[in-house]
Amino acid sequence: MGYTANDLPNPRGELLIRGYVVFKGYFKDETKTKDAFDGDWFRTGDICEIDSAGRVYIIDRVKNFFKVVHKIFLCLQ
């Protein structure tokens, strides 16, 4: 993808969140939990850009598909 915190004019990269309202992990799935977290930070899968005023804009996705229903995927390309 090529997004970095050093991009000009605004830094870009994957949005990570943490807090008491963020879930702690996937039920009985340690592998998926390890992939979804970077330490205490949850990887949202959204690529964002932060402007000089501190506003966050979602500009892309790490993966361009969503699982809609059991075994049905929606591709956004």
C-alpha positions in Angstrom: 0.0 0.0 0.0 2.8 2.4 0.7 1.2 4.6 3.4 3.6 5.9 6.0 3.6 8.4 8.9 6.1 10.4 6.9 3.7 11.1 3.9 3.3 14.7 2.9 1.3 16.8 3.4 -0.4 14.6 6.0 0.7 11.4 7.7 -1.2 8.2 6.7 -1.4 4.7 8.0 -3.6 2.0 9.6 -6.0 3.3 12.3 -5.3 1.5 15.7 -7.6 2.1 18.7 -7.6 1.1 22.3 -9.8 1.8 25.4 -12.2 0.1 27.8 -14.9 -0.1 25.1 -12.7 -2.1 22.7 -13.2 -5.8 22.9 -10.4 -7.9 24.4 -10.2 -10.6 21.7 -12.0 -13.2 19.7 -13.9 -16.0 21.6 -11.7 -19.1 21.7 -9.6 -17.9 18.7 -6.1 -16.9 19.9 -4.7 -16.8 16.4 -7.2 -14.3 15.1 -6.8 -12.3 18.3 -3.0 -12.1 17.9 -3.5 -10.9 14.2 -6.1 -8.3 15.2 -4.0 -6.7 18.0 -0.7 -4.9 18.2 -0.1 -5.1 22.0 -3.1 -3.3 23.5 -4.0 -1.6 20.2 -6.8 -3.0 18.0 -6.1 -2.9 14.2 -9.3 -1.5 12.6 -8.3 -2.3 9.1 -8.9 1.3 8.1 -6.3 3.4 6.5 -6.6 7.0 7.7 -5.0 10.4 7.1 -4.6 13.0 9.9 -4.7 16.6 8.9 -2.9 19.5 10.6 -6.0 20.2 12.8 -6.0 16.6 14.1 -9.0 15.5 12.1 -9.0 11.8 11.0 -10.1 10.8 7.5 -10.6 7.2 6.5 -9.2 7.0 3.0 -8.7 3.2 2.3 -9.0 -0.3 3.7 -6.2 -2.8 4.4 -8.3 -5.5 2.8 -10.9 -4.5 0.2 -13.5 -7.0 1.2 -16.0 -7.6 4.0 -17.6 -10.8 5.2 -21.3 -10.0 5.0 -23.0 -13.3 5.9 -21.6 -16.8 6.6 -19.3 -17.6 3.6 -20.5 -14.5 1.6 -18.0 -11.8 0.9 -18.5 -8.3 -0.5 -15.6 -7.0 -2.6 -15.3 -3.3 -3.0 -13.1 -3.2 -6.1 
